[in-house]
């Protein structure tokens, strides 16, 4: 039974240390997209003119520019809604989970939340977003910050699991007795 536990800990450690081979992970990055002619209510935001523009980029998204199609969403049912698409699929952002309304009045809207940032050639990356608008009918700014786990954190987790496996293995061995030479 203890050998099975040791084997499972060793497998978990190996999985924690190795990187996924399925797709290239996205390095941390950011993108700011502006949507034009926004309208909002207490329950959602819409864009009668769905054409937006990339304002700025960072990280692996550096150099991406162009038009973005921008879509509105309901604050309560936004899970799975694609908010923008840059250059027909080069970069997309899809909300995943609830949207938090930080401020909402007749002249200012601020929302925050999380979702998936997808860039061509990279694995989808869990990212935070902030949406800010200062006047209805003007422009809304989406700021997306991609987050990726640090390799050092995964290495620390893996070595900790290996240490636990070693301790479990040592405790599973029977204790040796030492004979006293003076007896």
N, C-alpha and C positions, 0 to 999 in steps of 0.2 A: 504494500500500500504506500509506503514511504517513497519507494522508487518511482511510483506513478506521480506522486506530488512533486518530486524532484524534477521529473521529466516535464511536467506542466509548467513549473517555474522557469526552467531553462528555455522552453519554447516561448513563453511570454517575454522573457528577456531578449531572446533573439528577434522576435517580432518588433519589440520596442526600439532596438538598435538599428535595424535595417530600414531603409527608406522604401517607399512604394515605387514600384517600377512601372506603374500603369500610365502615368503622365508626369510631365515636368511640373513640379510645384511652382506656384507663382511667388516670386519674391515680394516683399512688402512694397506696396505702391499706393498711388492715389490718383483720383480723377475728379475733376469738377466739370459738371455739365450744366448748362443754363437752358431752361425751358422758357418759352415766350408766352405771353398773354395768359397767365395763370388765373384761375378762379377757385375760391375755396369756400366751404361752408363748415359748420361744426362737425360734419361727418366725413368730408373728403375733399380732394383737390382734383381739378381737371385742367386740361390744356386745350382750349379751342383751336389753337395753332400748334399742331403736334411737332413742329420742327424746332429742334434745339441746336446747341453748338457746344463743342468741347472747349472749355476755358483754360484748363491747365492740367498737367499730368506729372506723375513722379514715379520712380521705381521702374518696373518693367513696362509700365504704360507710357514712359517718356516717348515723345515723338508722335503719339497718336493724336490726330486732329481730325476735324471735319464735322459733318452734320450728325446730329443724333435725333432719332425719333423718340419723343418723350410722351409717356402715357400717364393718365391720372389713376387714382385709386381711392377706395373707401378706407378710412383709417381702421375700422374694426375688422374688415374682411380682406386685408391686403396680402395675406399669406399666399405666396405663389404668383403674385402679380409682377410682370416685368415692367420696370419703371423706365428704363431707357435702353436704346440699342444704337451703338455708334457704328457707322459705315457698314450697315447690313450684316450685323453679326460679329464684327471684329471684337467689340467689347459690349457686354450686356450686364445689366444688374437686375436681379430678381429679389424682391422682398421675401423674407422667410421669417414668419412669426409676427407678433404684434408690433404696431407702430405706436410710439409714445408721443403724445402731443405735449410739447414743452410750453409753448405759448400760442394762443390763438385769439386774436381780436380783429377789429375791422382794418387795421393797418399792418399787422405783423403775424406771420405764421412760422413756427419752428417745430419740426418733427425730428425724432431720432429713431433708429431701429437697426436691424441686422438683415443681412441677406447674402446672396451668392454673386460674386463678381466673376464673370467668365470672360477670359481673353483668349483669342485664337492661339492654339499651340501650348496652352497651359491648363493645368487642372483648375476647376472652379475653386475659388478661394472665399472663405468665410470673411465677411467684411461688415464694418459698421457704416451707417450713412447718417447724414444730417441734411435736412431740407430746410432752406430758409427763403422766405419771401417777405419783402417789405411793403409791397403795395399790390393789391389785386389789379390784374390787367397788365402788369409789368413783366417782371422776370423772376423765376424761381431758380435758386442755386442748389444743386445736388452735390454734396461733397462726400466722396466714398474713400474710405481708408481700408486697404486690404491688410489682414492680419495673418501671419503664418507662424507655426510653432518654431521655436528656436531649436536647432539641432543639439545644442548643449543640454537643453532640458530633456530631450529624448535620450541622450547618452546617460544623463544622471539617472533617469528612470530605469534604463536597461541595466546599469551597473548595480543599482540598488536591488533589482530583482535577482541578478546573479548572486549577490551577497546573501540574499534570503535563501536561494537555492542551495548555496554552499552550507549555510547553517543547518538547514533541514537535512542535508546529506550527512553532516557530521553528527547530528543528534541521532540519526538512524543507525549508526554503527554501534556495535556493542563495546562497552568500556573495557580497556585492557587493565589487567592487574599487574602490578609491579612486585616482584618477589624481593623481600628484604634479604640482603646477603649475610646478615648477622644472625639469622635464625638457625 
